[in-house]
């Protein structure tokens, strides 16, 4: 059963990789940036907060990318990203399986969206279409084999 889930997640990740790679390259003009540099450079980064669960600190961010995505012919509105760090060492975690579920203002929860490992974070382009409160649930299975869940929310105006 676990093998089927991992295989499905791997296939989904591969299927979504070209879109995420294109969006990442387009948004940053082909340059590599850390999350902090992007926040300072673009000024559109929204900090969703930080949480610690079982020795891992998670910092979630949301970037309004409507304009860049529209120019690229895509309908995504935001880039969701999460930085995961080992609490004991401060080391950024860049491998593992990470997925996002979004509950919109209509209280409907999305299917799990695989988050791709990117330059120092895991992320995906998402669509937040309506004003209201969004709840983000991030599930992880990191190299230590433990599963963790992190919760964040944001009020979209």
Secondary structure, DSSP 8 states (H G I E B T S, - for coil): -HHHHHHHHHHHHHHHHHHHHHHHHHHTTT----HHHHHHHHS-EEEEEEEEETTEEEEEEEEE-HHHHHHTT----EEEEEEEEETTT--EE--EEEEEEEE-TT--B---EE-EEETTEEEEEE---SSEEEEEEEEEEETTS-EEEEEEEEEE-
